[in-house]
Amino acid sequence: MFSILIPTWNNLPYLKLCIESIRRHSAFEHEIIVHVNEGADGTIEWLRAEGIRHTWSPGNVGVCLAMNDAARLATRDWILFMNDDMYCLPGWDVALEEASRPFADTPVYLAAHLIEPRDTGNELVSVADFGADPATFDERGLLAYAQRLKVADRSGVASQPMLTQRRLWHMVGGYSIEFGPGMSSDDDFLMKIWLAGCRVFRIVGAGHMYHFACATTSRVRRNKGGRTFILKWGVSQQDFMRDFVRKTADTPAAALPNVPQGGYARRFKRAVYAFGRYPTGDLDAWEPNLPAQIALGTAPGGNREGE
């Protein structure tokens, strides 16, 4: 049904639980593809033993390069991007499949509904603590909670994990590597599919996933994605989400502009940012030796694609 792409970076206990949940709680047979950043914790060996296809890089290349590398192996019509610290609950794929049916030939961005253990102020998620990591995970309690949970679909918003057409993914070039290691790359992807005609952004309320929120991003130097976004598109992320994406909930697609435009204040801010070294400064600060982290050859011990 879906090609599920999962980037991971030395996070094997979470990854094992994530993939176990896909296998146990999916109604359909999915294609799982993992990109392994480094894999110093035995991730590659475990994936090979499980027969799971994967790509690999010697170091952490960030989410953009990782996702693009994994996406080239995808063979299904739909790509689902999820993090390795997520746990799929029963019925998750049925809900997403049903929601995707009307859009076989129409660009669409669908997301699952997340349950998180801590309140981060994100109104798009449900807050319920069933463990902060695999060691403290209360699976039985979560399954009972999810069975009772009723959440309505929400249009005009975009979140992770996301589902979109493989053709649309490749049409816009996947994730943009100037946002490495990844902050604001999601919003950049939204802008690209907007320009390709996507006007449906929706969280599917019946498709539940638990998100441990283990904060892998805290282990990297974060890029200033907001600055790169406004330099690239001339509109801020906040304005794009408020004035364009959210308006798709109650505005006919024909009434929405084909190319989002920023106001004069945003244009001035963009000009100020242009005197800095973004995005090249971010890339250099994140990983000066980035080219050395890209592997086009073989992973340790065998084929890099895990076949």
Summary of the structure (lengths in Angstrom):
residues: 307
radius of gyration: 19.1
end to end distance: 20.5
largest distance: 56.2
contacts: 1011
relative contact order: 0.16
helix: 41%
strand: 18%
